[in-house]
Structures are given as structure tokens and as C-alpha cells.
């Protein structure tokens, strides 16, 4: 009996060792990127937003709401099935030839979730491109909805500036940015995120890393300033070793707010006072839940953030491509559209994936394309 127990314990120990070694080897794969070291790490340590070995939010930001724990969340994911989290029908889209766009036209093209292309005042900007068909370390999980994978790196024209808001898998995709590298003139990202890109082959001289409120001068009349967001970062087990950010894009003709991921907070009003008002605010609306309300906004809060920023037009993103939360796939657009009926002066832009949004055309309208879809 004692020998049997001993053999069982040895087998269990061996299994644990194999599991630990397997995980350690798995997270050493290139898609996980690299942690900042050397001068990059020293710059991070000198940031006023870096304390006790990690980046901090401006205000207290628990990962989960009060009275909630990971067991509660896990139970909800496993057993509290939300109807229609994934659409049965294919998501409608428009296949726009980006190479053929008139460079003199100011246009935005959204690719689902938080990936979008901006052509403005003769420059081309690509934000958080994820064209890989999934948003996780393994390809068989967190897969894109049908109809949302019709744009690829090959469909992109030459990109003047690649903008990365933070290093989560649904915003920074290894395969996508690797394929895009020959087309990218320069990269702007928050502190530390450049370590991933340099490891993946981007020349250090093409990468500009910004702390909150730092600005990069781009072309004449163009600048991009990193501004606070209320979120977190990390591609493996360690969190907050790199910074997360929103951005203020100033061009010769427009001021645009690039939101990234964020919970609602006082930073929106601060950004509005310091750098607004904005012609367009691109704000995350999706993958939310009261359980994690401090790091992702509810649809009504998105409208509050837009008002704080002084935005005249809103593009809600972070929806319609992946299921990362316990809500129906179309709930973000349904909810924000309904909530916006109670607001005045807010122009809500809801294009289909791939549909050009002409920024010079204030009369352009968009259908409620999600209606009638399962």
C-alpha cells in the first residue's frame, strides 16, 4: 500500500514538473514577445507612472469590481451561458480596395474589434491590426466571427505610422505585425511595447515609445500624443510591465482621439480639457461586464467619455469580431444606439466592417447592419 502511494506521489510530481516545463517552453515562443531590458527598462523605471515594479493607473483600478472574485467570473463563463454570444449568421462586410483609395480623401476603414485604417491629410495610419483569425496564444480559441476575416496584411497599402495602444493579444498580433513590417514607415506605442516589436524584427530606429502626455512629432502638421487610459497590460503571466495608452492625433485638418482599451474615469475629462475638443473619438464599446467595470466601459459610459472629451463624432469599436465577455455579440451596438437617442449633439458612426467612413462628408449615414442577424 505504501509503495502504491509513493508511486502515485512520484507520478503526480513528475506530471507537475512536465506541466511546468511545458508551460515555460510554450511562453518562450516568439508570439509572447520580450520583456523590456537595458535602456528601455531604465526609461520605464524613470516614468512617474511606474511604481513598485509595474505601471499604475491614474486612479485606483481593481481588476474586478467589489464583491467579485475570479471564481465568480469563471463560474459565469462556464455555466451562465449568454444567448447569442457568437453570431450564427456571417457578419456583413464591405471589401474596400485600400490600395485604390484616393490619397487626397480623408477616410477611415474599420476591420472589426479595435483594428482600423486612417487615411488623413495624405498620411496612412493603422491602429491595433489583428488579422490572424483569433485573439489568443492558441489558434483554436477566441476565434473571429464568420465574415470578419476578409482583410489581411496583404490588403494594406504602405503604412506611414503603425499605432499600438497596448500589448494584449486582441490588439497586438504577432503574425499580423510581422507580415506588415515591410510596409510600415514607423511605429508609435506606449513605453515597453517596443521590446516586442524589436524582438519580432522591427528596427529600433523605427520605433517611438511614449509615456503618458509625451508627444511624437511626425510629418509637418502631424503629432501623436500618448494620453492616459484605465486598463492594464501583459501577454503572459506578468501584468503591467509595459504601458497602455490612448492617443491624441493632431493633423493639419483634424483632431482625433484614439481610445484603446479603458474603463471610465476622470482621465477623459482631463484629456478633453488639455487636448480637446475632438472631431472624432474612437472609443471601445464591447467586451464589457459589471464584473470588470473599472477596465472596460459599459455602453452608456462610452457616451459619457465622448462628452468629457468634447467629441462631435463617435466611432464605437472593440466589438463584432471576438467574444471576450458574457454579452450578446450585438449588444454593444444595440445598447449604445439606444442610449444615444437620449443624447444631443453626438453623431454615432456605425459602419460595417470594411465600409469607408469619409471624414470630409458630414452627411454620410450608416445602417443598423446588425439588426436581424442571429
N, C-alpha and C positions, 0 to 999 in steps of 0.2 A: 504494500500500500504506500509506504514511504517513498519507495523508488518511483512509483507511478506519479505521485505528487511532484517529486523532484523533476521527473522528465517533463511533466506538464509546465512547471515553472520555467524550466530551461527553454522549452519550445515557445512559451509566451514571451520570454525575454528576447529570444532570437527574432521573433516576429516583430517586436517593438523596435529592435535595432535595425532590421531590414526596412521597416516603415520610415524611421527617422532618416536613415541614409538615403532612401528613395526620394523622400521629400526634399532633402538637402540637395541632391543631384538635380531634381526637377526644377527647383527655383534658381539654379545656376544657368539655365538655358537663356539664350540671348533675349527673348521677348521680355524677360523680367527686368532687363536693363541693368544699370550700375548705380550704386550709391555714390554721392559726391565725395571726392577726396581732394587732397592737396590744396591748391589755391582756391578752388571752388568751395571746398568745405570751410576754409578760413574766412572767405567772404560771407558765407552763411552764418558763421558764428558771430560775426560782427553786426548782423542785422538786428535792429531793435525788435523785430517780430520773432526772434529765435531765443527761446529761454529753456533751460533745463533739458537740453539735448533735442529739442524739437520746435517746430514752428507753432505759433499760437494764434488764435483768432483775436480780434479786437475786443470782443466781449465773451463772457463765459458761454461755451458751446458744448454741452454734453452730446455724446454720440446718440443717446436715446433720451426720450422725454422722461420726466419724473414718473415713478411708479412702473416703469417698463424695464425689462431686462432681456438679455439675449435669448433666454429660454422662452419667454413670451413671444418674441419675434419668430424664433424657429418654429414654435408650435403653430403660429399663424401661417407661416409659409407652407408647412407640411399638411395641415389639416383644415384650415379655414379657407377653402378654395373660393376664389373670387370668380364669378362668371365672366367669360369673355376677356380674360387677361391677355389672350392671344387671339387675333382675328382669324376667323375661318376663311373669309374671302381674302384675295390678294389686295394689298394696299394700292390704290390708284397712283400713277406717277406720270410725269411728262419727261420724255427723253430729249433733252436740250443739247445741241451740239455746242459745247462751251468754246471749242476752237473757232467757231464761226461767229461768235458774238462780236459785234462792232465795238472796238476798244473805246470809242467815244461815248458809248452808252453806259450809264451807271445802273448796274443790275446786281441783284442778289439771287442766288440759287441755293435752296436748302436741300440736303440729301437725307433727311430724316435724323432723328435724335439731335445731336449737337454739332453736326458737320454741315458747313456751308461755305459757299464761294462768294466773294465780294469782288466786283469789278467797279472801281470808282476813281474818277478823275485820272483815268489812264493806267491805274495800277491794279494788280490782281492779288487778292489776299485769300488764303484758305485757312479755315479755322477748324481745329479738332477733327481732322478727317479719319473716319473709321469705315473702311470699305471691305473689311475682311470677312463679313458674314456672321461674326459673333463678337461678343464683348466680354471675353473671359480668357484665362490662360489655356483653356482646353476647348477645342473647336466644336465639341458636341454639346456644349452648354451655352446658355444665353444667346441663342441664335436669332438672327434678324428675321423679322416678319416677312412673309411672302410679298414680293413686289417692292422691297426696299433695298435690293442688292444690285440694282441696274447701273450704278455708277462705280467706276473703278479708277485706280491711279492713271491708267492709260487714257481715260476720258478727260483728264485735267490738262489745260494748256500750261505753258510756263507760268510759274507762280513767283511773284516778286517777294512776298512775305508769307511764310507759314507761321501761324499763331497757335500755340498750345496753351490752354488755360490751366491744366494740371495733369498729373500722370496716371489717373485712373484708366482702367482698360477700355472703358467706353468713350474715352476722349483722346487717348494716345495709343495707337495701334502699331505694333512693330512692323508687320508686313506692309501696311499702307505707307508708312513714312519711309521705309526702305525703298519701296518702288518709286516714291515721289522724289527721292533725293536729287537725281539729275535735273529735275525741273525747278528746284527751289533755289531762289536767289539768296534768301536769308531767313533765319528762324528767330522769332521772339517768344520767350517763355519765362515763367517765374524762376526764381532762384533754385538751383539744384537740378531742374528738369533737363538742362543741357547735358548732364552727365549721361543720361540715357541716349540722347541723340548722338553725342560724340562716340559713345561705345558702338553705336549702330552705323558709324561711318560718315557722319556729317562733320565737315571740317570745323575745328574750333572757331576759326575766324568768321564763320557764317552764323554763329550762334550768339544771340544777345540775351542775357538773363537779367531780369529786372526784379527789384524789391518793390513792395507797395509804394506808390507815389513817385517812383523813378520813371523817367521818360526816355524813349529812344527816338532820336531824330532820324527819319527815314529819307524820303526824297523831299524836294522842295515843297513846302506847304503841308507835309505829312509828318505826323508824330504818333507814337503809340505809348500810352502811359499805363503802367500796371497799377491797379487800384484794389482795395480790399475785397474779399469775399468771405463768406462764413461757411467754411467747409473743412476738408481735410485732404490728405494725400496718401499715396503708398500703393505699390504694385505687389507686395508680398506681405509678410507679417509685420514689418516695422512701419509705423504710421508717422506721417508729418516730418519726414526727413527732407522733403522738398516742399516748396511753397505752392499754394494755389492762388489764383488771382482772377479778377475781372480786368477789362482793359477799356481805356478811353481812346478811341481812334479819331484823330483830327485830320481832315483832308482839306484841300483848298475850298471845297464847297459844302462840307457836311461834318457833323459831329455825331459819332455813333458809339453806343455803349455795348461792348461785348461782354455778356454777363458771366459766362462759365457757370459752374455749379455754386449755389449758395442758399443758405437759409435766409429768412427775412431778418433784418437787423438795422441798426442805426447807421450802418455804413452807406446805405443807399442815399439817405438824406444828405450825409456828409459829401458824398461824391457829387450829388446834384448841386449842392451849394458851391463846391470848389471848382467843378469842371463842366457843369451843365449850363443851360438845358441841352437836351439831345433831340436830334431829328429822328433818331431811331434807337430803341433799346431792344436788344436781343436777350431775352430772359428765359431761364429754364422753367418749364411748366410740365412736369411729369416725373414719374418715379418717386412720388411723394407718399407720405403716410404720417398720421399724427404721432406714430412711434418715433419717427426721426425728424420731427418738425424743425429742429434747430439747424439742420444741414441741407434740407430741401424745402422749397416753398410750396404751400398749397396754392391753388389757382387764384383765390381771392387776394393772397399776399403778393402774387405777381403783379396784379394791377396796382396795389399799394406801392410796390417798389417802383413801378413806372411813374407814378405820380411824384414820388420822392425825387426821382431823377429829373423830373421836368421833361419827360419824353412825350413827343406828339404822336409817334407811331410805335407799336409794339409787335415784335415777332416772337411768339412763344415757341420754344424749342424743347429738346430733351424728351420728346415723345414720338410715338408712331413708328418705332423701329425695334425696340427691345422691351421685354417685360422684366423690370427690375423691382417692381413694387406690387402690392396687393390691390390694384385697382384695374377696372376695365381698360382695355388698351386705348379707347377713345375718350375716356373720362376727362383727361386734361383739357382737350379741345372743347368738349361739351360744357364743362364747368366754367372755363374762362370766358367762353362766348356768352353764356347765360349771365355770369357776374358782370360782364362788361356792359350789358344792357342797362345796368343801374348807374353806370358811369357816364360822364360827359367829356367830350374832347379827346377821348382815347381812340385812336384808329388802330384796330386789331387786324394784323396781316396773317392770313391763314392759307398760304399757298399749298398746293400739292407738292410732293417730293419732285424736284426737278423743274418745277414751274418757275419761269423767270419773274422776279419782282422788280419792276422798273422803278428805280428810286426817284426818277425825274417826273414820274406820272402820278400825281396825287389823286387822280380819278380812278385808278385801277381797282377793281373789286375782285373778291375771291369767293368761291362757292364753299358751302359747308360739305366738302367732299366726303367726310367721314360718316355722314348720315346715311342710314340704310345699309351700312356694312355690318356684318356679323362679327 
